[in-house]
Amino acid sequence: MSTTPSAPHPRPAEFHVYDTTLRDGAQQEGLRLSVQDKLHIAGYLDELGVDYIEGGWPGANPNDTAFFAAATSGELTLKNATLAAFGFTRRVGGRAADDPLTAALRDSGASVACVVAKSHDQHVLRALRTSLEENLAMITDTVSHLVAQGQRVFLDCEHFFDGFRDNKAYALEVVRTAMQAGAEVAVLCDTNGGMLPSWVGEIVSEVAERTEARLGMHAHNDTGCAVANTMAAVDAGAMHVQGTINGYGERTGNADLIPIVANLELKYGWQLLPAGSLAEATRLSHAIAEVTNVPPSNRQPYVGLSSFTHKAGLHASAIKVDPNLYQHIDPALVGNDMRMLVSDMAGRANIQIKGGELGFDLSDRDLAAKITDKVKEREADGYTYEGADASFELLLRSELDQLPEFFVARSWRVFTHSGKDGEIDTEATIKLEAGGTATRVVGEGNGPVNALDHALRQALLPVYPVVDRFELSDYRVRILDQGHGTDATIRVLIQTTDGLHTWTTVGVGQNVIEASWEALSEAYSYGLLRSAVMVPGS
C-alpha cells in the first residue's frame, strides 16, 4: 500500500464538495423521500462535512418547497454545509424578475442557487424550442437577477459534453455568458452519462484554457465511469465536484461522492472534509441507506461490507504477514473493517485470522488444519460460512469443546392442513430439554418455519427470557442440485436480530423444513451465546 499521496497538481485554493442526494439522487427509481427523510439525510451530510447540500427544487413540487420552509425555519441546523436550491433559467420570452420559479429560488432561504441551463444547441432548438440567442439571454437575466438579489449562483451546464462535441463554440459561449453574468462556477454536466475519462479530461482542459472559468463536474454513471470521469475533471482543473451519497440517481445513478472524496483525501492528500470526518463515512453511508430504504451495496468502494473482505487462502497468508499487502488503504480511515471469509477456498491462514477475530487462539497449526478440513468438508456438503458467521462460530466452538448446550431437541414435527374453506393451518410440535426440564410445546404459524419458530420460542422462554427479543428478519432458500427437481439438496440461510445485532445461520438438507430447522435452532443457540446467558445448572 502506497503511503505517499500523489496528485497531478496542488489542491486549488478553493474546492467545493457539492452533494445533490436530496435532488438528483432522489430521482432514483423507487426512491421516495419525505420532508422528514430529507431533513435527516441533510443532517448526516452535514456531519460528513460536505460544503454544499442541494436540498431540491423549490416551487417545482410541494415536497421540496416544504423542505426549504422547514430547513430555513429552524428544523435544520448546519455546522459545516451551506444549503443550495436548484432551479431552471427563467421561461422563454419572460423576465427573471417576474418568473415564478425564479422567485421560488430567490425566496427559498438558501444562500446558493444552482441554476441549470441548456448548453447543447440541439436541446435549445428542439427541447426549449427557442433560439440560441434567447437561451443565452435567459442565462444572463436569471443569473444576474439572483446575484443582484444577494444569492451566490452556480450554473449547471446541462448536456455540456455532448453539446461541446456537436457545437463547441456555442457550449463555450454558454460558459462565458454565465461567468459574465456573475455565476461563480460553471458546472459541466455529463447528463447522459456517456463520457469516458480521457474525453472528459481533454474537454475540461480546453474549456478551462479558453474561458478561464471556474469549472465543476457533474457526472452520471451510464458507462460505469462517473467517479473516474469526475477524477479526470479534477485532474484537468475542476475545483467543484457534484455527486450523491451511495451513487443514488436515475438510470444507473450519479457519481458516488464518497469514493471521490476518499480518493482526493487519501490518494492525493487533499484535505476536503473536516478532520476525522472521513473516518465516519461508512457509518454515515449506511445510516443514509437506512433512511432511503435502499439496501447498501456490499461491493461499494471504501464503505461496502465487502470492500476489505478476503476469501482466498493466498490473500490470507499474505495478510497474516501484513494486511497492507492486499489492501490499498487501512479500512479504519473510512470507518470500515477488514473481514475474513471462511469457505471451501479458505486455507489455514483464513481460519486462523477468522478465529482471531472471534477471540480464539488458533496458532496451533494442527488444530487450525483440523478445523480447516472440517469447514471444507461441510462446504462440500452444501454449507456456506462466508455468509453465515454465526454458524461458523458455533462450528468452531464445537470443535474446541467450548459450545454450551443451551437446549437439546429430542424431536420435532410439522403438520399443514387445508380446510374446506381453503384456509391453511400449520402446527409444529417440539420436544426438547432446556434447563434440566423436558418439555413438549405446540406452536402455530402462517407456515412451517413460522410455526417451528413459535414453538421453539415458547419452549425456551421460561428458561431463557432473552429469546423474547429474537426475531427472524430474513429467510433465504437455495436449491443446490439444479436439475434434481423437488428432491434436490436445499440450503437455508436465516438472519436473526435482537434489535441491536444481526446474525446469520445456515442449514442444509434434502428436506427444506429439515434445513430450516437446523438454521433456526442455530440462530437461537447463537443468540443465547451472544447474550452471554448461562446454561442452568452449569
N, C-alpha and C positions, 0 to 999 in steps of 0.2 A: 504494500500500500504506500503510495507516494504521500509524503507529508509536506511537500513544498508546493504551495499554490502557484499556479501559472496562469496568467491572463494575457491576452493579446495587447492590452493597453491598460493604463491605470483606471481605477474607478472614477467615473465622472463626478464632478463636484456635487452635482445634484442628480439623484437617481430615484425614480418612482417605482414602487411595487403597488400595483393597482389591481384590486380584486373586484371581479364582476360576477361572483357566485349568485348574488341576490337578483341579478338582472339577466345576464346572458346564460348563466348556469341554470337558472330556473326555467329555461326553455327546454330542458331535457324532457324527453317523452316519459310520462308517468310521474314526474316530479311536481308536487303541488305544495307551495309554502304559504301558510297563513301569516298574518301580520306578526303574531307572537313567534312563529318559527323564524321569521326574518330578523326579529329583534334578538332572539337567542343566538342565531348564527353570526350576526353583526358583533355581538359581544365576544364570541370565540375568535373572530377575525381580528378584532382589536387586541385581544390577548396575544395572538400570534405576533402582532406588531406590523401589519401591512400599513402602507402610507395612506391609501385611499380605499374606501368601501363604496362601491356603486350600489345604491340602495334600490334602484328601479327606475321606472319611467312615470313620474308624477303627471297626472292628467290623462294618461293613456288608459289606465284601468283603475277601478276603485281600490283594489288591494294595495297597489303601490302608492297611491295618493294617501291612503290611511297610514301606511308605514311611515312616510315622511312626516305626517302630522304627529304620529306617536313619537318618532325619533327626536323631533325638534321641540317636543313639549315636555321633555324630561324623562321619558321612558327609556332612553338610550344615552349612556354616558360614555364617551370615547376618550381614552387616555393617550392612545398612540395614533389613531387613524383620523382622517378627515372624510366627512361624508360627501359623496358626489351624487348628483342627479343626472339621469340620462334623458336625452330628448333629441328631436329632429330639427332641422332648419325650418324656418317659417314656411308657410304654404306658398305655392306658386302664385305670383301676382299680388301678394299681400304685403303687409308691413309687419316687421317683427314686433313693434310696439303694440300692434292690435291682434297678434296671433294668440289664440287661447292656449296652445301647448307651450309656446314660448313663455307665456305668462305663468303657466304651471311650473316651469323650470325656475323662473325668476322668483316665484313665491314659495318654493319648496322648503326654504330654510337651509338648503345645502350651500356651502360657500363655493363649491366647484360644480360647474355644469359641463358634462361631456356630451357634445353635440355631434350627431352623426350626419354626414353629408355624402352625396354621391361623388365618386371620383373616377368612375368608369363612364366614358362618354355614351356608350350604348344604354346604360341604365338611366342616364339623364334623358336621352331622347325617347326611349321605349317604355321605361317604367314610370318616370316622372312626367313624361310627355311634355317636356318644355325644352327651351333652347339651352345650349351650353352657357351662354352669357347670363341667362336668368339664374341658372344654378349657382354661378359664381356670385351673383348679386344676393341670392338667398344666404350664402355663406357669410358674405360681408355684413349684411344687415343684421343677421342673427347674432353673430359673434360680437360685433361692435356694440349692439344694443345691450347684451348681457354684461359685457365688460363695463359699459357706462353705468349700469345698474349695480356695480360692485361685485360681480361674480368673476371668479377665475374660470377660464374656458379651455378645455381640451377638445380638439376636433378629431373624431373618428372618421378616417377616410375610407368609406365602405368600398369593398371590391377593388382596393388600390392596386394590388399586384397584377390582377388580370387587366385592369384598366391601363396600367403602365405599359404592359406588353402590346395593347391594342392601339393606344394613343398616348405616347409618352409625354408629349408636350402638354396635353390637357391635364393629365394626372399631376404633373409638376406644377401647373398653374393653380390647381386646387390647393396644394400645399402652400404656395406663396401667398395666395389670397387669404387663407386662414391666418397666416402669420402677420400679414399686413393689417388685418382686422383686429388683431390683439390676442389671438389664441396663443397659449403658452407652449403647447405641444401639438404636433400633427401625428396622430396615431395611424400607422399604416396597417390596414386590415386585410388579412388573407381570409376573406369572408367565406369563400367556397372551400377553403382548406386544401387547395390543390397544389401548393408550392412545395419545393424541396429546398433543403438548407443552402445549397450553393446558389440557387436562383435568388433566394431571399437576401443572402449576403451581397450579391452583386447589385441588386436593385437598391437596397438601403444605402450602400456606399455611394451610388450615383446620386440618389436623392439628397443625401447629406452634402455632397460636393456641389451640387448645382443649385441648392436652395438655402444652404446654411441654416436650415430649420432645426429645431429641437424635435427629435423623432422618437416615436414609440412603436410598439409592436403588439398586434392583436392577432393571434393565430388560432385556427381551428384544426382539428386532428384528422381530417379525412384521408390523408396519406400516411397517418401514423407518425408525423414529423412535427407536431405542434411545439413540443418542448425544444427539439433540435432547431426548428425554424426560429424560435424566439432567441435561442442562444446565438444563432448566426446573425440575427439582427443586432444583438448586443455587441457582438464582435465587430460589426460594421459601424457601430457608433450610436445605436439607440440608447436612450437614457430613461426609458419608460417602458415597463413590461406589464401587459394585462394578462390575466388568466383567472381560473376558477379553482377552488379547492376540490381536490379529487377529480379534476378534469370534467366536472359537470358541464353539460351543454347539449344543444340539439345535434342530431345526427350522431357522429362519433365523438362529440364533445369538444371542449376548448382545451387550450394549453393548461396543463396541471401546474398551478402556481408553486406547489411545494417543491417538486424537483427543480424547477427553475431557480428558486431562491437558494435551495440547498446546493445546487451546482455553483452558483455565483459566490456563495459564502465559503463552501468547503473546498472547491476546486480552484477558484480564482482568488480567494482570500479577501473578498469584498464584504465588509460588514454592512448588512442591509437591514436586519431586524434588530430590535433592542437586545442587549447582551442576555444570553440564556434563553431567548425565545425559541430558537430553532430546536432546542432540546425538548420542547413541548409539542413539536409538530405532529408526532404520531398520536398523542393523546387528543389533540385538537382536531386532527383529521377524522379520527374515529367518532369523536363527540359530534361533529357536524354531520357525519353519516347517520348517526342515530336520529338527529332532528329531521333530516331529509327522508329517512326511512329507505334509503338506498344502501344495500349491503356494501361495505368497503371491499375493494378488490384485494385479495391476498397477494397478488403479484404487482401491486402498485410500487413503483420505485421509492426507496427510502422508508416509507411508513407502512407498507404492506406487511401482513403477518409473515409472508414467505420471503421478504426482502433479504433477510440474513439467515435463511434456513438451509441446512445442509443435509443431504441424504446419502450421497455416495461415500463408500468407505475410504476411498482415496483422499477425498476432501477432509474427512475426519482425522485421518492420520496426520495430515499437514497441520490442521487446526490445533491438534494437541501440542504441536511444537510452537506454533504462533498463529493465533486467529487471523492476523492480518494477511497471511499467505493466501487466503481465499475470500477476503472481504476488502472492498475498496475503501471503506471508512469504518471507524468504530461506531457500531449501531447506537450507542448512547448519545452521540452527537445530535441525533434526530429523535431521541427518546424511544428508540426501538431496542430489541434484544436479539441476540443470536439464539437460534433454535437448532437442535439436532434431531433429525428424524430417525426413527427406527423402522427398518423394512428389510425385505429379503436382499436388498442391495447393501445392507449395513455390514461393516466389518467390526472387529473387536473394538476399534477406536470409537466408533459411533456409540456402542453400548457403554463404554467406559465414560465418555463425555456425558451422555444422557443420564447415566446413573449418578454422575457427579452433580448434574443439575438438580436431581431429585434428593440429593443429600446422602448418597450411598458411595462407599469406597469400593471401587471395582478394580483396584490396581493389581490384584492377583490375576495374572494372565490366564491361568487355567479356569478360574471362576468366570472371568469375562468371556472366555471362549465357550464355556458350557452354556451360558445364557444366550450368547450369540447363536449357537447351534439351535437352541430351543426356539428362539424367535424365527429363525429361517424355516424350521420345521413347521411351526404354526402358520407362517405366511404361506407356505406351500399348500396348507390345508384350506386356505382362503381367508385367513385372518389378516387384518391390516392394522399396524400400530402407528403408522405415521400420522393418521388422523384420529387416533384413539389413545392419547397419552395416559388416560386413567386406566385403561385395561393393561397398558404396558407396565405401569407402576404396580398393579396388582400381580401381574405375572412375575415381575422382578422380586417383589416381597415374598411371593410364594416360593420361588427358587431359593431365597435366602432364609426361609423359615421365619419370616418377620411379618406374616399376614394374620392379624387377629381373625378369629372365626366369629363374626357377629351373629350369624344365623346359619342354620343348616336346613335346606329344603328337602323334605323326605319325598314329597310327591306333589304334582300339580296336574290339573286337567281343566279343559275349557269346553263349554257347550255353547253352540249358537243355534237358536231356534227361530223358525219363521212361522208366525201366527197366521190365522185366517185373514186378518185384516192387512196383511203384508208387512207388519212391523217385525223388526229383527231384534231379538233379545239375546244378549251374550252374558254368560255367567262363568266365572272362574273359581275353582276351589283349590286352596293351597294348604298342605300340611307341612309345618315347619317347627323347628325348635329354636328358641331365642331366649337367652337369659335363664337357661335351665328348665324352661317350660315348653311343653309341646302344645301346639295349638292348631286348630283347623278353622279356616276362615273362608267365607264365600264373598266374592265381590262381583258387582255388576258393572257393565260399561257399555259404551257405544261401539265396541269392537273387542276382539280377543286381547290385544295388548293393553287397552284401557282397562278391561276387566281384571287382568293379571296385576296391573299397576295398583288398582283399588284394593285388591285382596292382599297384596304384599304390604301395602301401606297400613292397612287395618291390623295385620298380624304383628307388625313391628312397632307401631305407635305406643302400645303400653310399655314396652321395654326401652324404646329409643324415641322420645317425643320430638327430637330434632327432625325426624323424617317428615314431619308436617310441613317443613319448609321446602322439601324437594319437589320439583316439578319437571316433568318431561317437556322439553322445549323444542325438540326436533327428532324426527324419526325417518330414517332412510333405508331403503331396501334395494339390494342389487343382486341380480342373477349372475352367478359366476360361470356356469357351464352353458354358454349360449348354444342353442340347438338341442338341449335336453328337455326343453319344454317345462311342464309343471313338476317334473321330478328333479330339476336342477338344484345344485347346491346354492344356498341363499346366504348372503351376508347382510347383517343388520347393524346399522350404527345408530345409537341413541345418544342424544345430547340432553343433559340434565342441568338444572340450575337450582341454587338455593337462595337466589336473589342477589347474591354478592359474587359468586363464582360460577363458572360453567365448565362442565367436563363431559368427555365423550367416551363411550364404551362400545365394544364390538362383540357380536355373537355370530356364529356360523353353524349351519346345519342344513339338512335336506328338507326340513320342515320349517316354514317361516315362523311358526309360533315357537318352536324349539330355539331357533336363533334369536328371536326376540326375547324369550325368557332369559337366555344367557346374558345378553346385553343389559337387560333390565335389572337382573339380580346383581350384576357387577356395578351398575350405576348406583344402587343403594349401598353396596359394600364400600365403594369408593367415597360416597358422600359421608358415610359414618366415619370412615377413616380420616377424611379431611376435617370433619367436625371435631376430631380428637375425643370421641366418646370412648368410654371404657366398656369392655365386654363384662357384663355382670358375672361376678364370681371369680374373675381373673385376679 
